[in-house]
Amino acid sequence: MGSAFFWGALGAAALVLGAVAALVLPIGMRVLGLIMALGCGVLISAVAFDLVEEAVDTSDDLGGVALGLAAGALAFYLGDAAVDRMGGDKRKSATGEQADGSGPAIVLGAVLDGIPESIVLGLGLLGGTGVSLAFIAAVFLSNLPEGIAGTKGLTASGWTGRRVIELWLLVVVVSAISSLAGYAVFDSASDSTVAFVLAFAGGAVLTMLADTMAPEAFEHAGREVGLMTTAGFALAFALHLVE
């Protein structure tokens, strides 16, 4: 169980690393947009090959996989809408638009973004083969630009560096606990249940990408976002092949 906690914390630790980079380095908006696009491509590959394909391989119930994908997308959509109404709709903006947002809503939104990935990290330990290198790399690489963008926006809106670091450390702890929960709760679950959860996470992550990361990346980097997204996809797919 300690391994599940560790891997969940490691994947989310990139948020803190990104925050530190944003606080000490002069990272331009265009560079940030390209980094976010790379993270988008990495996560798209992870959804396709480490979540949905794994769900199909785990269970013959394709209907359950489809239901999980749809349920995950709808759950994130509704959760994100609730966070937006609370004042957390600009939580990933790098331009300081969080100024009018609610601190608790921004925290809740950050947690909402990270929980599906963390649960899957815990699930990956159940088969005894260990965590997927491609998936942990995808989570880490996608969290890095989120930490940079979120930190730049929060500090521009008046948050202190210390308060921002505390926010991301809280998300790291919640992500680690979520990974632990994914391991403990589904330890004796059936293959069809595990497949549903994997597909659920895939739907949630894909919806998050389309709703938040991709638009933010395009706003700052323009057409080159497509090239970087493809590069991120290829990188993650290459890691998937070598496992």
C-alpha positions as CSV (number, residue, x, y, z in Angstrom):
1,M,0.0,0.0,0.0
2,G,2.9,2.3,0.6
3,S,3.9,1.9,-3.1
4,A,0.5,3.2,-4.1
5,F,0.9,6.3,-1.9
6,F,4.4,6.9,-3.3
7,W,3.4,6.7,-7.0
8,G,0.4,8.9,-6.5
9,A,2.6,11.5,-4.7
10,L,5.3,11.2,-7.4
11,G,2.9,11.9,-10.3
12,A,1.5,15.0,-8.6
13,A,4.9,16.2,-7.4
14,A,5.4,17.8,-10.8
15,L,2.9,20.4,-9.8
16,V,5.3,21.6,-7.0
17,L,8.2,21.4,-9.4
18,G,6.3,23.4,-12.0
19,A,5.4,26.0,-9.3
20,V,9.0,26.4,-8.3
21,A,10.0,26.8,-11.9
22,A,7.3,29.5,-12.4
23,L,8.5,31.3,-9.3
24,V,12.2,31.4,-10.1
25,L,12.4,31.3,-14.0
26,P,11.1,33.8,-16.6
27,I,8.9,31.4,-18.5
28,G,7.1,33.2,-21.4
29,M,3.5,32.6,-22.3
30,R,4.3,31.0,-25.7
31,V,6.8,28.6,-24.1
32,L,4.2,27.7,-21.5
33,G,1.6,27.1,-24.2
34,L,3.9,24.7,-26.0
35,I,4.7,22.8,-22.8
36,M,1.0,22.5,-22.1
37,A,0.4,21.2,-25.6
38,L,3.1,18.6,-25.0
39,G,1.4,17.5,-21.8
40,C,-1.9,17.3,-23.7
41,G,-0.4,14.9,-26.3
42,V,1.2,12.8,-23.6
43,L,-2.2,12.4,-21.7
44,I,-4.1,11.6,-24.9
45,S,-1.8,8.7,-25.6
46,A,-2.1,7.6,-21.9
47,V,-5.9,7.7,-22.2
48,A,-5.9,5.6,-25.4
49,F,-3.3,3.0,-24.5
50,D,-3.0,2.9,-20.7
51,L,-6.7,3.4,-19.8
52,V,-9.2,2.6,-22.5
53,E,-7.1,-0.2,-24.2
54,E,-6.2,-1.6,-20.8
55,A,-9.9,-1.5,-19.8
56,V,-10.8,-3.5,-22.9
57,D,-8.1,-6.0,-22.3
58,T,-9.1,-6.4,-18.7
59,S,-12.7,-7.2,-19.4
60,D,-14.8,-8.6,-22.3
61,D,-17.6,-6.3,-21.3
62,L,-17.3,-3.6,-24.0
63,G,-20.6,-2.1,-22.9
64,G,-19.2,-1.6,-19.4
65,V,-16.1,0.1,-20.9
66,A,-18.3,2.4,-23.0
67,L,-20.4,3.2,-20.0
68,G,-17.4,3.9,-17.9
69,L,-16.0,6.3,-20.5
70,A,-19.3,8.2,-20.7
71,A,-19.7,8.3,-17.0
72,G,-16.2,9.6,-16.4
73,A,-16.7,12.4,-19.0
74,L,-20.1,13.3,-17.5
75,A,-18.8,13.3,-13.9
76,F,-15.9,15.6,-14.8
77,Y,-18.2,17.9,-16.8
78,L,-20.6,18.2,-13.9
79,G,-17.9,18.5,-11.3
80,D,-16.1,21.1,-13.3
81,A,-19.3,23.1,-13.8
82,A,-19.9,23.1,-10.1
83,V,-16.3,24.3,-9.5
84,D,-16.8,27.0,-12.1
85,R,-19.9,28.3,-10.4
86,M,-18.0,28.5,-7.1
87,G,-15.3,30.7,-8.7
88,G,-12.7,28.3,-9.9
89,D,-13.2,28.5,-13.6
90,K,-9.9,30.3,-14.3
91,R,-7.8,28.1,-12.1
92,K,-5.5,27.0,-14.9
93,S,-5.1,30.4,-16.5
94,A,-1.5,31.8,-16.5
95,T,-2.6,35.4,-16.9
96,G,-3.9,36.2,-13.4
97,E,-7.6,35.8,-14.2
98,Q,-8.0,34.0,-10.9
99,A,-8.2,37.4,-9.1
100,D,-11.9,37.2,-8.8
101,G,-12.0,33.5,-8.1
102,S,-12.6,31.7,-4.8
103,G,-9.6,30.2,-3.1
104,P,-11.4,27.1,-1.9
105,A,-12.9,26.6,-5.4
106,I,-9.4,26.8,-7.0
107,V,-8.2,24.2,-4.6
108,L,-11.2,22.0,-5.2
109,G,-10.7,22.3,-9.0
110,A,-7.1,21.3,-8.8
111,V,-8.0,18.3,-6.7
112,L,-10.8,17.4,-9.2
113,D,-8.3,17.5,-12.1
114,G,-5.8,15.1,-10.4
115,I,-8.0,12.4,-8.7
116,P,-8.8,10.2,-11.7
117,E,-5.1,9.9,-12.7
118,S,-4.1,9.1,-9.1
119,I,-6.7,6.3,-8.7
120,V,-5.4,4.6,-11.8
121,L,-1.9,4.7,-10.5
122,G,-3.1,2.7,-7.5
123,L,-5.1,0.3,-9.7
124,G,-1.9,-0.4,-11.7
125,L,-0.3,-2.1,-8.7
126,L,-3.2,-4.6,-8.3
127,G,-2.0,-6.9,-11.1
128,G,1.4,-7.3,-9.6
129,T,3.2,-6.0,-12.6
130,G,3.9,-2.5,-11.2
131,V,2.9,1.0,-12.3
132,S,3.0,1.6,-16.1
133,L,6.1,3.7,-16.9
134,A,4.2,5.4,-19.8
135,F,1.3,6.4,-17.5
136,I,3.4,7.7,-14.6
137,A,5.4,9.7,-17.2
138,A,2.2,11.0,-18.7
139,V,0.8,12.1,-15.4
140,F,4.1,13.8,-14.4
141,L,4.6,15.5,-17.7
142,S,1.0,16.8,-17.8
143,N,1.2,18.1,-14.2
144,L,4.4,20.1,-14.9
145,P,2.8,22.7,-17.2
146,E,-0.3,22.8,-15.0
147,G,1.9,23.7,-12.0
148,I,3.6,26.4,-14.1
149,A,0.5,27.9,-15.5
150,G,-1.5,27.8,-12.3
151,T,1.3,29.3,-10.3
152,K,1.9,32.2,-12.8
153,G,-1.8,33.0,-12.8
154,L,-2.2,32.7,-9.0
155,T,0.8,34.9,-8.2
156,A,-0.4,37.5,-10.8
157,S,-3.8,37.6,-9.1
158,G,-2.2,38.3,-5.7
159,W,-1.4,34.9,-4.1
160,T,2.0,34.7,-2.4
161,G,4.5,32.1,-3.5
162,R,4.2,30.3,-0.1
163,R,0.5,30.1,-0.4
164,V,0.7,28.7,-4.0
165,I,3.3,26.0,-2.9
166,E,1.0,25.0,0.0
167,L,-1.9,24.6,-2.5
168,W,0.1,22.2,-4.7
169,L,1.4,20.3,-1.7
170,L,-2.2,19.8,-0.6
171,V,-3.0,18.4,-4.1
172,V,0.0,16.1,-3.9
173,V,-1.2,14.7,-0.6
174,V,-4.8,14.2,-1.9
175,S,-3.4,12.6,-5.1
176,A,-1.3,10.2,-3.0
177,I,-4.4,9.3,-0.9
178,S,-6.4,8.8,-4.0
179,S,-3.8,6.4,-5.4
180,L,-3.8,4.5,-2.1
181,A,-7.6,4.4,-2.3
182,G,-7.5,3.0,-5.8
183,Y,-5.3,0.2,-4.6
184,A,-7.2,-0.6,-1.4
185,V,-10.8,-0.1,-2.5
186,F,-10.5,-2.2,-5.7
187,D,-8.1,-4.8,-4.4
188,S,-10.8,-7.5,-4.6
189,A,-12.9,-6.0,-7.4
190,S,-13.9,-8.0,-10.4
191,D,-12.3,-7.5,-13.8
192,S,-15.4,-5.7,-15.1
193,T,-15.3,-3.3,-12.2
194,V,-11.6,-2.5,-12.7
195,A,-12.3,-2.0,-16.5
196,F,-15.1,0.4,-15.7
197,V,-12.9,2.4,-13.4
198,L,-10.1,2.6,-15.9
199,A,-12.5,3.8,-18.6
200,F,-14.1,6.2,-16.2
201,A,-10.8,7.8,-15.5
202,G,-10.1,7.9,-19.3
203,G,-13.4,9.8,-19.9
204,A,-12.7,12.2,-17.1
205,V,-9.1,13.0,-18.2
206,L,-10.0,13.4,-21.9
207,T,-12.8,15.8,-20.9
208,M,-10.4,17.8,-18.7
209,L,-8.0,18.1,-21.6
210,A,-10.6,19.4,-24.1
211,D,-12.1,21.7,-21.5
212,T,-9.1,23.3,-19.9
213,M,-5.6,22.4,-21.0
214,A,-6.0,22.4,-24.8
215,P,-7.8,25.8,-25.0
216,E,-5.2,27.4,-22.7
217,A,-2.3,26.0,-24.7
218,F,-3.8,27.3,-28.0
219,E,-4.5,30.7,-26.6
220,H,-0.8,31.2,-25.7
221,A,1.0,29.3,-28.5
222,G,-1.3,29.2,-31.5
223,R,-1.0,26.8,-34.4
224,E,2.2,25.1,-33.2
225,V,0.1,23.5,-30.4
226,G,-0.9,20.9,-32.9
227,L,2.7,19.9,-33.6
228,M,3.6,19.8,-29.9
229,T,0.5,17.8,-29.1
230,T,1.5,15.2,-31.7
231,A,5.1,15.2,-30.3
232,G,3.7,14.5,-26.8
233,F,1.6,11.7,-28.1
234,A,4.5,10.1,-29.9
235,L,6.7,10.4,-26.8
236,A,4.2,8.7,-24.6
237,F,3.4,6.0,-27.2
238,A,7.1,5.2,-27.5
239,L,7.3,4.7,-23.7
240,H,4.3,2.5,-23.9
241,L,6.0,0.3,-26.6
242,V,9.2,-0.2,-24.6
243,E,7.5,-1.4,-21.4
